Amino acid sequence: MIDLELSTEELDAHRDHIVSFIRETVADAGTDSAVLGLSGGIDSTLTAYLAVEALGTENVHGLVMPGAVSREDNMSDAEWVASDLEITYDVFEINPIVDTFLDAYSEAEGDHMAVGNARARTRAVMNYLVANHEGSVVLGTGNRTEALVGYFTKYGDGAVDCHPIGNLYKQQVRQLAVHVGVPDRLAEKEATAGLWAGQTDEEELGIDYDTLDAILALHVDGPLSASATARQVDGASAEDVRRIDEMYRLSEHKRAVPQSPESL
């Protein structure tokens, strides 16, 4: 497997760079505070740790937003992170809101993808409701790996003011998390977006994160062809690489500002 781990010096540099980015982004918005959703996963946990380092505990507000299919251990971990960091947090049950949508459009009942995305977009609305009321910035928790393959909900977890850890591959997120003091049990836990019961990220993506990171680094971000990448990455075929490349291409619209026709 391709080694994408960062050295201690590089970890320190990324930590300082991200902390400065958060501080400057919030200041440029004319405020001193930020809101972020806490899922109990490693991405939001690392972002919360770095946000506290950048802004102080008094200026970070966490939102824990369980839905009908949220894993209880994830919600417990989300509250544990907020308590450990000594930040203000609120718990908002989103299921009644999503149920209201389904009451209005019952045809979507049972559609895992549509309803799962509605949950993600409901969380985004809550983030901005609180942030607007408090005059705060909404911090995203997305990483580079998931951004490149479009593994996020458009106008859901992608609806934020900035992505502090958006330049890190998933395995680098885990590494930096340990470096800044996140407990191993959180850094190493199985990733799930919590969009439907039993959902896990790697199962839905059809590939483990280490292999995905390597393909992205060598082929999508790097210069190697699909076949050359497959030869370099243990357990990956040229077809795997082409499938990831297709995910990258088809999700381009998620990473771009909505387009308008050219001016006449």
GIJO-V919970 format. One record per pair of residues at least 24 apart in sequence whose C-alpha atoms are under 7 Angstrom apart, sorted by sequence separation. I is the first residue (numbers start at 1). J is the second residue. If there is no record, write none. Layout:
# GIJO-V919970
i->(I I)
j->(J J)
This chain:
# GIJO-V919970
i->(38 137 139 140 141 142 143 144 145 34 35 36 37 38 39 143 144 145 220 33 34 35 36 37 38 61 62 63 64 65 66 67 143 215 32 33 34 35 36 37 60 61 62 63 64 65 66 67 68 143 57 60 61 62 63 64 65 66 67 94 22 57 58 65 57 19 23 19 22 23 124 41 120 124 19 20 40 121 19 39 40 121 124 39 45 117 120 40 120 40 39 117 170 171 38 170 169 65 145 116 116 112 37 36 35 47 149 35 44 150 43 149 150 43 149 148 154 35 150 34 35 36 149 33 34 35 36 31 33 34 35 36 150 31 34 26 47 47 70 69 69 69 43 46 42 22 42 41 42 18 41 11 5 2 2 1 1)
j->(62 161 163 164 165 166 167 168 169 59 60 61 62 63 64 168 169 170 245 59 60 61 62 63 64 87 88 89 90 91 92 93 169 241 59 60 61 62 63 64 87 88 89 90 91 92 93 94 95 170 85 88 89 90 91 92 93 94 95 122 51 86 87 94 87 50 54 51 54 55 156 74 153 157 53 54 74 155 54 74 75 156 159 75 81 153 156 77 157 78 78 156 209 210 78 213 213 123 213 195 196 196 127 127 127 141 244 131 141 247 141 247 248 142 248 248 254 136 251 136 137 138 251 136 137 138 139 135 137 138 139 140 254 136 139 137 164 165 194 194 196 197 173 177 174 164 186 186 187 164 191 176 172 214 233 233 234)
